[in-house]
Amino acid sequence: MTTPPLTLFGAPVGLYTGKVRSYLRKQGIPYVERLPSDPVFEREVMPAIKRFINPVIRMADGTLVQDTVDIIDYLERHGHAAFSVYPAGPLQRLVALALDMFGGDGQVRAAMHYRWSYRSYNERFLRHEFGLSYRAAGQSEEAINQQLDGFMGYLNAYLPKLGITADSVPAVEAAYVDLLAALDAHFRVQPYLLGGMPTVADFGFIANFFAHLGRDPFPADLMKRTAPSVFRWTERMMTADPDTPEFPHSQFRLSEADELPPTLGPVLRLMAQDYLPEVRMGVSFIDAWLAAGGQAAPGTPVGGKPKVRTLGQGRFQLRGTEVQTLVWPYNLYLLQRITDAFDALAQPEQSRVSAYFAEHGLDGLLTLKAQRRVARSGHIEVWE
Ligand SMILES: N[C@@H](CCC(=O)N[C@@H](CS)C(=O)NCC(=O)O)C(=O)O
């Protein structure tokens, strides 16, 4: 057998793995997928990346890349991509980066809620899916079941830490249901978020909208029954071709005039209402942590050790309900992509982009910066 050009280590049930799998297929990049129980992952990948995390790609020359943002950027920089997922138009680029963050980080709470709060409905499917890795390693069903109790319990226990409690669930569900409705109206008339072709915006959303929200029994039913065009888009995102039979006149490109579909407006307004307050809270929390003497020497892991990814819990308001949730410095890495792209624009373009963002209540995002920056080095988040 010849060595595969690219190995994707991850799982069908994995939130971020689906994002990379979708990207590889859309770009026509050949790959093989391996589960985390694969001996190469344990022997070679884990020691190099210093923690258990999915997905990771391994190139034929042994290069490892972890983190979906870095994976996409690595593949684009090294000439593997058939097209760039970062639009050339300044407004399109900024909106794509903002939606990447909203669809990725901003939907993790909904994804985790609909997977684990409806656990009994999802249980059989989840045990099958989480069992794949152990089964591929040849373990007995008894051993698998025991390990599943532990691992699924560990993931389930994240709910309160992510702000999913009896008090917050009505607000979490209302925000998600409204977003589904706005996206359904959009995907009825457009194949992808920015128009005729996928961008980082689509890849951000597919993280949560494939493995969890589009595939676990409870949320998949909800999506199919109430937002069938969104479900169709999740299918479209997992094919190698554009998959647009219902849009026979659609071309695989964005507007050359740097215009955006009007149906994105309601999606962006929901981002301003339901997600921007959390992003602002994260920045204030990190600034307060730094001011209180948080250890942030340049080049050191954001949480002190590679395995520690959060700094504590902060509070924000979601539709009038207080939500207390973990704060991840990694989010600054996502936010910086937006503010850096905005800073790089010439003044007239900044004004045009600002005006569009302001129309949707999102202009604050373009200049929102913490006192320190986060970089990625050696596969982990570090203080810059
Ligand atoms: N920011 C990372 C996040 C990757 C991530 O958080 N992966 C999750 C599963 S999909 C993980 O491996 N978590 C391990 C754990 O919580 O123990 C990316 O974009 O790749």
PDBQT file of the ligand as one rigid body, heavy atoms in Angstrom, charges set to zero:
ROOT
HETATM    1  N1  LIG A 401      -9.930  24.787  18.491  1.00  0.00    +0.000 N 
HETATM    2  C1  LIG A 401      -9.741  23.408  18.183  1.00  0.00    +0.000 C 
HETATM    3  C2  LIG A 401     -10.640  22.598  19.052  1.00  0.00    +0.000 C 
HETATM    4  C3  LIG A 401     -10.527  21.109  18.934  1.00  0.00    +0.000 C 
HETATM    5  C4  LIG A 401     -11.323  20.454  20.061  1.00  0.00    +0.000 C 
HETATM    6  O1  LIG A 401     -11.685  21.097  21.048  1.00  0.00    +0.000 OA
HETATM    7  N2  LIG A 401     -11.601  19.142  19.928  1.00  0.00    +0.000 N 
HETATM    8  C5  LIG A 401     -12.348  18.422  20.930  1.00  0.00    +0.000 C 
HETATM    9  C6  LIG A 401     -13.256  17.367  20.349  1.00  0.00    +0.000 C 
HETATM   10  S1  LIG A 401     -14.046  17.703  18.865  1.00  0.00    +0.000 SA
HETATM   11  C7  LIG A 401     -11.433  17.612  21.790  1.00  0.00    +0.000 C 
HETATM   12  O2  LIG A 401     -10.581  16.932  21.259  1.00  0.00    +0.000 OA
HETATM   13  N3  LIG A 401     -11.623  17.646  23.102  1.00  0.00    +0.000 N 
HETATM   14  C8  LIG A 401     -10.880  16.818  23.989  1.00  0.00    +0.000 C 
HETATM   15  C9  LIG A 401     -11.361  16.888  25.396  1.00  0.00    +0.000 C 
HETATM   16  O3  LIG A 401     -12.198  17.754  25.700  1.00  0.00    +0.000 OA
HETATM   17  O4  LIG A 401     -10.860  16.095  26.192  1.00  0.00    +0.000 OA
HETATM   18  C10 LIG A 401      -9.934  23.166  16.697  1.00  0.00    +0.000 C 
HETATM   19  O5  LIG A 401     -10.474  24.058  15.993  1.00  0.00    +0.000 OA
HETATM   20  O6  LIG A 401      -9.466  22.153  16.220  1.00  0.00    +0.000 OA
ENDROOT
TORSDOF 0
